[in-house]
Amino acid sequence: MEKVLIIEDDELIAELERDYLEAGGFQVEIALDGTTGLQKAQTEEYGTVVLDVMLPGKNGFEICRELRRNQDLPIIMVTARREDVDKIRGLGLGADDYMVKPFSPAELVARVRSHIMIHQRLLERKEGRKPTQLLMGNLKILPEERRVFLGEEEIALANKEFELLLLMAQNPNIAFSKETLFNRIWGMDSVGATDTVTVHINRLRQKLERNSASPKMIETVWGVGYRFKINI
């Protein structure tokens, strides 16, 4: 079980993030000030650090700078400030991601899981280990090879279909809005509409589901969007 450190001085926000992350299968610790958070991050092992910018003791930028001197782990910075210069500064100091409050706690879980898996794949490449694969029932996804199998049959997917499936499969049981999926796969600056997501979801269902009219794998979450369902 991956352990996540939340460094956040607003205790209610920290506890809400913790509850969602724990529901997503993570072990979570909280530090309510920057000095304590930095000490914990430097002395214990974590899969990810969720780091607020405005903190007592040391601010998030200082902590990010210190961690990047000798720590190799995903850092997701969060802040209530929307200025682009803050985002650029955080990413420039080595943060892997940057989220602006208020945000969906479910999206935070998805981003934490995604960055942990990306980090693990990079380590595997560096150490020459066998690439990871995702196994869910009779569905097998090989991220490095960009191949998908149903049982013994290989399923041909277009580029965006594969990326959409991989994102959802790496974040099982997390409901994504159409807007989030569109921004993550096509990019926030892409020209298009969220109806594109619906079209690609329907194509995936036709290729992967036994009955695309009654999908069991890629579910519609009414009023929200879609999720990749697995039984825990």
HELIX and SHEET records of a PDB file:
HELIX    1   1 GLU A   11  ALA A   23  1                                  13    
HELIX    2   2 GLY A   34  THR A   43  1                                  10    
HELIX    3   3 GLY A   60  ASN A   70  1                                  11    
HELIX    4   4 ASP A   84  GLY A   92  1                                   9    
HELIX    5   5 PRO A  105  GLU A  127  1                                  23    
HELIX    6   6 ASN A  159  GLN A  170  1                                  12    
HELIX    7   7 LYS A  178  ILE A  185  1                                   8    
HELIX    8   8 ASP A  195  LEU A  208  1                                  14    
SHEET    1   A 5 GLN A  27  ALA A  31  0                                        
SHEET    2   A 5 LYS A   3  ILE A   7  1                                        
SHEET    3   A 5 THR A  48  ASP A  52  1                                        
SHEET    4   A 5 ILE A  75  THR A  79  1                                        
SHEET    5   A 5 ASP A  97  VAL A 100  1                                        
SHEET    1   B 4 LEU A 134  MET A 136  0                                        
SHEET    2   B 4 LEU A 139  LEU A 142 -1                                        
SHEET    3   B 4 ARG A 147  LEU A 150 -1                                        
SHEET    4   B 4 GLU A 153  ILE A 155 -1                                        
SHEET    1   C 3 PHE A 176  SER A 177  0                                        
SHEET    2   C 3 GLY A 225  PHE A 228 -1                                        
SHEET    3   C 3 ILE A 218  VAL A 221 -1                                        
END                                                                             
